[in-house]
Amino acid sequence: MMVTLKAKWEASCLAPSGYITSGLVLHLDAICNAGVNKPHNSDTLTWTDLSGNDNTGTIQTIKVEKYVDPEDGKIKDRYVNADTTAPSWQNNSVFLDAVTKKNFFAIKNPKNIPTGASNYTIEVAYKCIVPTDTSTISSAQGLFNIGIYSETGRGNAFRTAGYCQNFDTYYWSADLVASTTSYADLGMTAVNTNRGSNRRIYAKGNLLASDTTAVNSILGDVTVGKTVGTELFNGYIYSVRVYRSALTDAQLLQNYNVDKARFGF
């Protein structure tokens, strides 16, 4: 008998199967948002990591704070993270609201996340929602970030751009951009990976862009659904996975096919 998504949501969650597990250091799954062998929690403020590394995310929002710039003595605005209410959990995803709640997940002091010149794979299964009034959100919507924000070569950011028409991965320099126009309105898995110094962007198992550039990110807080400032994601996130290795094309396709079956793309 086929198990529906609703049944998966209401029952105690079984460990997701079929994914590549070797090197997996972060695994967020919206069906198992409270952890394995626990029912889905529609009121939780946290998103439990299933990888065993305790990289659990906590829902946050951004707010504007006044400060005195020590360089010129002027009062200026800056964005800071703050606690907020539970996000809108769906049966197989979490809805992040960049228009009103301006929410995202933060992982403080993450463990075993790849940094420096390490190989890595970052996979995000998501669906963009672009509001009719695009002035209410940033045209660049953050999917994932590791490291220090806005310092050249110190972070590793992955976002959609042009209101979900493109991908952009960057180290606060050396942007690699890929067009994803044909995928903009679909649920899909986007991948940012590094093999040696060869960066690659994939969507739905397809290679979209690659380049060769040096990697030098450092370990810092991780954010899901945000890169920097107001680069907040608006839409549904189903799953996030990070590996301390560069998955092969066959492995990436395997994970995408599991996402399709599990989340109903």
C-alpha positions as a Markdown table, in Angstrom:
| # | Residue | x | y | z |
|---|---|---|---|---|
| 1 | Met | 0.0 | 0.0 | 0.0 |
| 2 | Met | 1.4 | 3.4 | -1.0 |
| 3 | Val | 2.2 | 5.7 | 2.0 |
| 4 | Thr | 0.9 | 9.2 | 1.4 |
| 5 | Leu | 2.8 | 12.4 | 2.3 |
| 6 | Lys | 0.2 | 13.1 | 5.0 |
| 7 | Ala | 0.7 | 9.6 | 6.5 |
| 8 | Lys | 4.5 | 10.2 | 6.5 |
| 9 | Trp | 3.8 | 13.5 | 8.3 |
| 10 | Glu | 1.5 | 12.2 | 11.0 |
| 11 | Ala | 3.3 | 9.0 | 11.9 |
| 12 | Ser | 6.6 | 8.7 | 13.8 |
| 13 | Cys | 9.2 | 9.5 | 11.2 |
| 14 | Leu | 11.4 | 6.7 | 9.9 |
| 15 | Ala | 14.9 | 7.5 | 8.9 |
| 16 | Pro | 15.0 | 8.7 | 5.2 |
| 17 | Ser | 16.5 | 6.0 | 3.0 |
| 18 | Gly | 18.1 | 6.0 | -0.3 |
| 19 | Tyr | 20.4 | 9.0 | 0.1 |
| 20 | Ile | 24.2 | 8.9 | 0.0 |
| 21 | Thr | 25.3 | 8.9 | 3.6 |
| 22 | Ser | 29.1 | 8.7 | 3.4 |
| 23 | Gly | 30.5 | 12.1 | 4.4 |
| 24 | Leu | 27.0 | 13.5 | 5.4 |
| 25 | Val | 27.5 | 16.1 | 8.1 |
| 26 | Leu | 24.1 | 18.0 | 8.0 |
| 27 | His | 20.7 | 16.6 | 7.0 |
| 28 | Leu | 17.6 | 18.6 | 7.5 |
| 29 | Asp | 14.4 | 16.9 | 6.4 |
| 30 | Ala | 11.0 | 18.7 | 6.7 |
| 31 | Ile | 9.0 | 15.5 | 7.1 |
| 32 | Cys | 11.3 | 14.4 | 10.0 |
| 33 | Asn | 11.7 | 17.9 | 11.3 |
| 34 | Ala | 11.7 | 16.8 | 15.0 |
| 35 | Gly | 14.0 | 13.8 | 14.4 |
| 36 | Val | 13.8 | 10.1 | 13.6 |
| 37 | Asn | 11.1 | 8.0 | 15.4 |
| 38 | Lys | 9.3 | 11.2 | 16.4 |
| 39 | Pro | 6.1 | 12.7 | 14.8 |
| 40 | His | 6.3 | 15.8 | 12.7 |
| 41 | Asn | 6.1 | 18.9 | 14.9 |
| 42 | Ser | 4.1 | 21.8 | 13.4 |
| 43 | Asp | 4.9 | 24.1 | 16.3 |
| 44 | Thr | 8.7 | 23.7 | 16.7 |
| 45 | Leu | 11.2 | 26.5 | 16.5 |
| 46 | Thr | 14.0 | 24.1 | 15.6 |
| 47 | Trp | 14.9 | 21.9 | 12.7 |
| 48 | Thr | 16.6 | 18.7 | 13.9 |
| 49 | Asp | 19.7 | 17.5 | 12.1 |
| 50 | Leu | 19.5 | 13.8 | 11.2 |
| 51 | Ser | 23.2 | 13.4 | 10.4 |
| 52 | Gly | 24.2 | 12.7 | 13.9 |
| 53 | Asn | 26.4 | 15.9 | 14.1 |
| 54 | Asp | 23.9 | 17.9 | 16.2 |
| 55 | Asn | 23.7 | 20.7 | 13.6 |
| 56 | Thr | 20.2 | 21.6 | 14.5 |
| 57 | Gly | 18.8 | 24.9 | 13.1 |
| 58 | Thr | 16.8 | 27.5 | 15.1 |
| 59 | Ile | 14.3 | 29.8 | 13.4 |
| 60 | Gln | 15.4 | 33.5 | 13.4 |
| 61 | Thr | 14.3 | 36.8 | 11.9 |
| 62 | Ile | 16.1 | 39.9 | 10.9 |
| 63 | Lys | 15.5 | 43.3 | 12.5 |
| 64 | Val | 17.0 | 46.7 | 12.0 |
| 65 | Glu | 19.3 | 48.0 | 14.8 |
| 66 | Lys | 20.7 | 51.5 | 15.2 |
| 67 | Tyr | 24.5 | 51.8 | 15.9 |
| 68 | Val | 27.2 | 54.5 | 15.9 |
| 69 | Asp | 29.7 | 53.9 | 13.1 |
| 70 | Pro | 33.2 | 54.3 | 14.9 |
| 71 | Glu | 34.7 | 55.5 | 11.6 |
| 72 | Asp | 32.6 | 58.6 | 11.1 |
| 73 | Gly | 30.5 | 58.8 | 14.3 |
| 74 | Lys | 27.2 | 58.7 | 12.4 |
| 75 | Ile | 24.2 | 56.8 | 13.4 |
| 76 | Lys | 23.4 | 54.0 | 10.9 |
| 77 | Asp | 21.3 | 51.0 | 10.5 |
| 78 | Arg | 22.4 | 47.4 | 10.5 |
| 79 | Tyr | 20.7 | 44.0 | 10.3 |
| 80 | Val | 20.9 | 41.7 | 13.3 |
| 81 | Asn | 19.4 | 38.2 | 14.0 |
| 82 | Ala | 16.6 | 37.9 | 16.5 |
| 83 | Asp | 14.3 | 35.2 | 17.9 |
| 84 | Thr | 10.9 | 34.8 | 16.4 |
| 85 | Thr | 7.8 | 32.6 | 16.3 |
| 86 | Ala | 7.5 | 29.2 | 14.7 |
| 87 | Pro | 7.6 | 29.1 | 10.9 |
| 88 | Ser | 4.8 | 27.7 | 8.8 |
| 89 | Trp | 5.5 | 23.9 | 8.7 |
| 90 | Gln | 3.7 | 22.1 | 5.9 |
| 91 | Asn | 3.4 | 18.3 | 5.7 |
| 92 | Asn | 6.6 | 17.9 | 3.8 |
| 93 | Ser | 8.3 | 21.3 | 3.8 |
| 94 | Val | 8.7 | 24.5 | 5.8 |
| 95 | Phe | 7.5 | 27.8 | 4.3 |
| 96 | Leu | 10.0 | 30.7 | 4.8 |
| 97 | Asp | 8.3 | 34.1 | 4.5 |
| 98 | Ala | 10.7 | 36.8 | 3.2 |
| 99 | Val | 7.8 | 39.3 | 2.9 |
| 100 | Thr | 6.4 | 39.6 | 6.4 |
| 101 | Lys | 8.1 | 37.2 | 8.9 |
| 102 | Lys | 11.6 | 37.6 | 7.3 |
| 103 | Asn | 12.6 | 34.3 | 8.8 |
| 104 | Phe | 15.4 | 31.8 | 8.2 |
| 105 | Phe | 17.2 | 29.1 | 10.2 |
| 106 | Ala | 20.5 | 29.6 | 11.9 |
| 107 | Ile | 22.9 | 26.9 | 13.1 |
| 108 | Lys | 25.3 | 28.2 | 15.8 |
| 109 | Asn | 28.7 | 26.7 | 16.2 |
| 110 | Pro | 28.2 | 23.9 | 13.5 |
| 111 | Lys | 30.2 | 20.7 | 13.7 |
| 112 | Asn | 32.3 | 19.1 | 11.0 |
| 113 | Ile | 31.1 | 21.5 | 8.3 |
| 114 | Pro | 33.7 | 21.6 | 5.4 |
| 115 | Thr | 35.8 | 24.7 | 5.2 |
| 116 | Gly | 39.1 | 26.0 | 3.8 |
| 117 | Ala | 39.9 | 24.2 | 0.5 |
| 118 | Ser | 38.0 | 21.1 | 1.4 |
| 119 | Asn | 35.8 | 19.3 | -1.0 |
| 120 | Tyr | 32.1 | 19.8 | -0.3 |
| 121 | Thr | 28.6 | 19.3 | -1.5 |
| 122 | Ile | 25.6 | 21.4 | -0.5 |
| 123 | Glu | 22.1 | 20.3 | -1.6 |
| 124 | Val | 18.9 | 22.2 | -1.1 |
| 125 | Ala | 15.5 | 20.9 | -2.1 |
| 126 | Tyr | 13.2 | 23.9 | -2.5 |
| 127 | Lys | 10.4 | 25.7 | -4.4 |
| 128 | Cys | 10.5 | 29.4 | -4.9 |
| 129 | Ile | 7.4 | 31.6 | -4.5 |
| 130 | Val | 7.8 | 35.0 | -6.2 |
| 131 | Pro | 5.1 | 37.4 | -4.9 |
| 132 | Thr | 3.2 | 39.6 | -7.4 |
| 133 | Asp | 4.8 | 42.7 | -5.9 |
| 134 | Thr | 8.4 | 41.9 | -6.2 |
| 135 | Ser | 9.4 | 45.0 | -4.4 |
| 136 | Thr | 8.6 | 43.3 | -1.1 |
| 137 | Ile | 11.5 | 40.9 | -1.4 |
| 138 | Ser | 15.1 | 40.9 | -2.5 |
| 139 | Ser | 15.8 | 39.8 | -6.1 |
| 140 | Ala | 18.6 | 37.6 | -4.6 |
| 141 | Gln | 17.2 | 34.9 | -2.3 |
| 142 | Gly | 19.6 | 33.1 | 0.0 |
| 143 | Leu | 19.5 | 29.3 | 0.1 |
| 144 | Phe | 22.6 | 28.6 | 2.3 |
| 145 | Asn | 25.7 | 30.2 | 3.8 |
| 146 | Ile | 28.7 | 29.1 | 5.7 |
| 147 | Gly | 31.3 | 31.3 | 7.3 |
| 148 | Ile | 31.7 | 35.1 | 7.8 |
| 149 | Tyr | 29.2 | 37.2 | 5.9 |
| 150 | Ser | 30.4 | 39.9 | 3.5 |
| 151 | Glu | 34.2 | 39.3 | 3.9 |
| 152 | Thr | 36.0 | 38.3 | 0.6 |
| 153 | Gly | 37.1 | 34.7 | 0.6 |
| 154 | Arg | 35.8 | 34.1 | 4.1 |
| 155 | Gly | 32.3 | 32.7 | 3.4 |
| 156 | Asn | 30.6 | 30.3 | 1.1 |
| 157 | Ala | 27.2 | 31.5 | -0.1 |
| 158 | Phe | 24.6 | 29.9 | -2.3 |
| 159 | Arg | 21.5 | 31.8 | -3.5 |
| 160 | Thr | 19.0 | 32.2 | -6.3 |
| 161 | Ala | 19.1 | 35.5 | -8.2 |
| 162 | Gly | 16.9 | 37.5 | -10.5 |
| 163 | Tyr | 13.8 | 36.3 | -8.6 |
| 164 | Cys | 14.7 | 32.7 | -8.9 |
| 165 | Gln | 15.8 | 32.9 | -12.6 |
| 166 | Asn | 19.5 | 32.2 | -11.8 |
| 167 | Phe | 21.8 | 30.5 | -9.3 |
| 168 | Asp | 24.8 | 32.2 | -7.8 |
| 169 | Thr | 27.5 | 30.7 | -5.6 |
| 170 | Tyr | 30.2 | 33.0 | -4.3 |
| 171 | Tyr | 32.9 | 33.5 | -1.7 |
| 172 | Trp | 32.1 | 37.2 | -1.5 |
| 173 | Ser | 34.1 | 37.2 | -4.7 |
| 174 | Ala | 34.5 | 35.0 | -7.7 |
| 175 | Asp | 30.7 | 34.5 | -8.4 |
| 176 | Leu | 29.7 | 31.5 | -10.4 |
| 177 | Val | 26.3 | 32.1 | -12.0 |
| 178 | Ala | 24.0 | 29.6 | -13.7 |
| 179 | Ser | 20.7 | 30.3 | -15.5 |
| 180 | Thr | 17.7 | 28.3 | -14.1 |
| 181 | Thr | 14.8 | 29.9 | -15.9 |
| 182 | Ser | 13.3 | 26.6 | -17.1 |
| 183 | Tyr | 13.2 | 25.4 | -13.4 |
| 184 | Ala | 12.0 | 28.6 | -11.7 |
| 185 | Asp | 8.5 | 27.5 | -10.7 |
| 186 | Leu | 9.3 | 23.8 | -9.9 |
| 187 | Gly | 10.2 | 22.0 | -6.8 |
| 188 | Met | 13.8 | 20.8 | -7.3 |
| 189 | Thr | 17.2 | 20.1 | -5.8 |
| 190 | Ala | 19.9 | 22.6 | -6.3 |
| 191 | Val | 23.6 | 21.6 | -5.7 |
| 192 | Asn | 26.7 | 23.6 | -5.1 |
| 193 | Thr | 29.8 | 21.4 | -5.0 |
| 194 | Asn | 33.6 | 21.7 | -5.1 |
| 195 | Arg | 35.9 | 19.0 | -6.4 |
| 196 | Gly | 39.4 | 20.1 | -5.8 |
| 197 | Ser | 39.1 | 23.7 | -7.1 |
| 198 | Asn | 36.4 | 22.9 | -9.6 |
| 199 | Arg | 33.1 | 24.4 | -8.5 |
| 200 | Arg | 29.9 | 23.2 | -10.0 |
| 201 | Ile | 26.2 | 24.1 | -9.9 |
| 202 | Tyr | 23.5 | 21.4 | -10.6 |
| 203 | Ala | 19.7 | 21.5 | -10.7 |
| 204 | Lys | 17.5 | 18.5 | -11.0 |
| 205 | Gly | 20.5 | 16.4 | -11.6 |
| 206 | Asn | 21.7 | 18.5 | -14.5 |
| 207 | Leu | 25.1 | 20.3 | -14.6 |
| 208 | Leu | 24.4 | 24.0 | -15.3 |
| 209 | Ala | 27.8 | 25.7 | -14.7 |
| 210 | Ser | 31.3 | 25.1 | -13.6 |
| 211 | Asp | 34.6 | 27.0 | -13.1 |
| 212 | Thr | 38.0 | 26.7 | -11.4 |
| 213 | Thr | 38.7 | 28.9 | -8.4 |
| 214 | Ala | 40.4 | 28.8 | -5.1 |
| 215 | Val | 38.2 | 28.0 | -2.0 |
| 216 | Asn | 39.0 | 29.6 | 1.3 |
| 217 | Ser | 35.9 | 29.7 | 3.5 |
| 218 | Ile | 36.2 | 29.5 | 7.3 |
| 219 | Leu | 34.0 | 27.9 | 9.9 |
| 220 | Gly | 31.3 | 30.2 | 11.1 |
| 221 | Asp | 27.5 | 30.1 | 11.7 |
| 222 | Val | 25.4 | 28.4 | 9.0 |
| 223 | Thr | 22.2 | 29.9 | 7.7 |
| 224 | Val | 19.4 | 28.2 | 5.7 |
| 225 | Gly | 17.1 | 30.5 | 3.8 |
| 226 | Lys | 19.5 | 33.5 | 4.1 |
| 227 | Thr | 22.9 | 34.6 | 2.9 |
| 228 | Val | 23.4 | 38.2 | 4.1 |
| 229 | Gly | 21.2 | 41.3 | 5.0 |
| 230 | Thr | 17.9 | 40.9 | 3.3 |
| 231 | Glu | 18.8 | 38.1 | 1.0 |
| 232 | Leu | 16.0 | 36.0 | 2.4 |
| 233 | Phe | 14.4 | 33.0 | 0.7 |
| 234 | Asn | 10.7 | 33.1 | 0.0 |
| 235 | Gly | 9.1 | 29.7 | -0.6 |
| 236 | Tyr | 9.2 | 26.1 | 0.5 |
| 237 | Ile | 12.3 | 24.2 | 1.7 |
| 238 | Tyr | 12.1 | 20.4 | 1.8 |
| 239 | Ser | 15.5 | 19.3 | 2.7 |
| 240 | Val | 19.1 | 20.5 | 3.2 |
| 241 | Arg | 22.2 | 18.2 | 3.0 |
| 242 | Val | 25.9 | 19.0 | 3.4 |
| 243 | Tyr | 28.7 | 16.6 | 2.7 |
| 244 | Arg | 32.4 | 16.7 | 3.5 |
| 245 | Ser | 33.1 | 15.4 | 0.0 |
| 246 | Ala | 32.3 | 16.1 | -3.6 |
| 247 | Leu | 29.5 | 13.7 | -4.7 |
| 248 | Thr | 29.8 | 12.2 | -8.1 |
| 249 | Asp | 27.3 | 13.0 | -10.9 |
| 250 | Ala | 25.7 | 9.6 | -10.3 |
| 251 | Gln | 25.4 | 10.2 | -6.5 |
| 252 | Leu | 23.9 | 13.6 | -7.1 |
| 253 | Leu | 21.3 | 12.1 | -9.4 |
| 254 | Gln | 20.6 | 9.4 | -6.9 |
| 255 | Asn | 19.9 | 12.0 | -4.2 |
| 256 | Tyr | 17.7 | 14.1 | -6.5 |
| 257 | Asn | 15.6 | 11.0 | -7.4 |
| 258 | Val | 15.1 | 10.3 | -3.7 |
| 259 | Asp | 14.0 | 13.9 | -3.2 |
| 260 | Lys | 11.5 | 13.6 | -6.1 |
| 261 | Ala | 9.9 | 10.5 | -4.6 |
| 262 | Arg | 10.0 | 11.6 | -1.0 |
| 263 | Phe | 8.7 | 15.2 | -1.5 |
| 264 | Gly | 6.5 | 14.8 | -4.5 |
| 265 | Phe | 8.2 | 17.1 | -7.0 |
